[in-house]
Amino acid sequence: MINAVEAKTLNYYLTLNYPITIYPDPEGGYVAEIKDLPGCLTQGENIEETIQNINEARELWLQTVYELEREIPLPTD
């Protein structure tokens, strides 16, 4: 649980730049994941769709974890 002194807004986390890893899927298309956000991954038919999908997944991941009042990791370098 986050204490009140350390608490940041959801918008704060949404504006952070989390590194994204994209790699080809052996069955076609691409897979993307944000390793700093456990379980935050998606796929797409092409790079553009994959980037759009991972950005949506990131937002949903952050919103869910924020609403559950769990700790949200900061991006790594």
Contacts in CASP RR format, 6 or more apart in sequence:
PFRMAT RR
TARGET T0000
AUTHOR 0000-0000-0000
METHOD contacts of the structure
MODEL  1
MINAVEAKTLNYYLTLNYPITIYPDPEGGYVAEIKDLPGCLTQGENIEET
IQNINEARELWLQTVYELEREIPLPTD
1 69 0 8 1.000
1 70 0 8 1.000
1 71 0 8 1.000
2 69 0 8 1.000
2 70 0 8 1.000
2 71 0 8 1.000
10 62 0 8 1.000
10 63 0 8 1.000
10 66 0 8 1.000
13 62 0 8 1.000
13 66 0 8 1.000
13 72 0 8 1.000
14 59 0 8 1.000
14 62 0 8 1.000
16 74 0 8 1.000
16 75 0 8 1.000
17 75 0 8 1.000
18 34 0 8 1.000
18 36 0 8 1.000
18 37 0 8 1.000
18 58 0 8 1.000
18 75 0 8 1.000
19 34 0 8 1.000
19 35 0 8 1.000
19 36 0 8 1.000
19 75 0 8 1.000
19 76 0 8 1.000
20 32 0 8 1.000
20 33 0 8 1.000
20 34 0 8 1.000
20 51 0 8 1.000
20 54 0 8 1.000
21 32 0 8 1.000
21 33 0 8 1.000
21 34 0 8 1.000
21 35 0 8 1.000
22 30 0 8 1.000
22 31 0 8 1.000
22 32 0 8 1.000
22 47 0 8 1.000
22 50 0 8 1.000
22 51 0 8 1.000
22 54 0 8 1.000
23 30 0 8 1.000
23 31 0 8 1.000
24 30 0 8 1.000
24 31 0 8 1.000
25 31 0 8 1.000
25 43 0 8 1.000
28 45 0 8 1.000
29 43 0 8 1.000
29 44 0 8 1.000
29 45 0 8 1.000
29 46 0 8 1.000
29 50 0 8 1.000
30 43 0 8 1.000
30 44 0 8 1.000
30 45 0 8 1.000
30 46 0 8 1.000
30 47 0 8 1.000
30 50 0 8 1.000
31 41 0 8 1.000
31 42 0 8 1.000
31 43 0 8 1.000
31 44 0 8 1.000
31 50 0 8 1.000
32 41 0 8 1.000
32 42 0 8 1.000
32 43 0 8 1.000
32 44 0 8 1.000
32 50 0 8 1.000
32 51 0 8 1.000
32 53 0 8 1.000
32 54 0 8 1.000
32 57 0 8 1.000
33 39 0 8 1.000
33 40 0 8 1.000
33 41 0 8 1.000
33 42 0 8 1.000
33 54 0 8 1.000
34 40 0 8 1.000
34 41 0 8 1.000
34 54 0 8 1.000
34 57 0 8 1.000
34 58 0 8 1.000
34 61 0 8 1.000
35 76 0 8 1.000
36 73 0 8 1.000
36 74 0 8 1.000
36 75 0 8 1.000
36 76 0 8 1.000
37 58 0 8 1.000
37 61 0 8 1.000
37 62 0 8 1.000
37 65 0 8 1.000
37 72 0 8 1.000
37 73 0 8 1.000
39 61 0 8 1.000
40 54 0 8 1.000
40 57 0 8 1.000
40 58 0 8 1.000
40 61 0 8 1.000
41 54 0 8 1.000
41 57 0 8 1.000
42 50 0 8 1.000
42 53 0 8 1.000
42 54 0 8 1.000
42 56 0 8 1.000
42 57 0 8 1.000
43 50 0 8 1.000
43 53 0 8 1.000
44 50 0 8 1.000
44 53 0 8 1.000
62 72 0 8 1.000
65 71 0 8 1.000
65 72 0 8 1.000
66 72 0 8 1.000
END
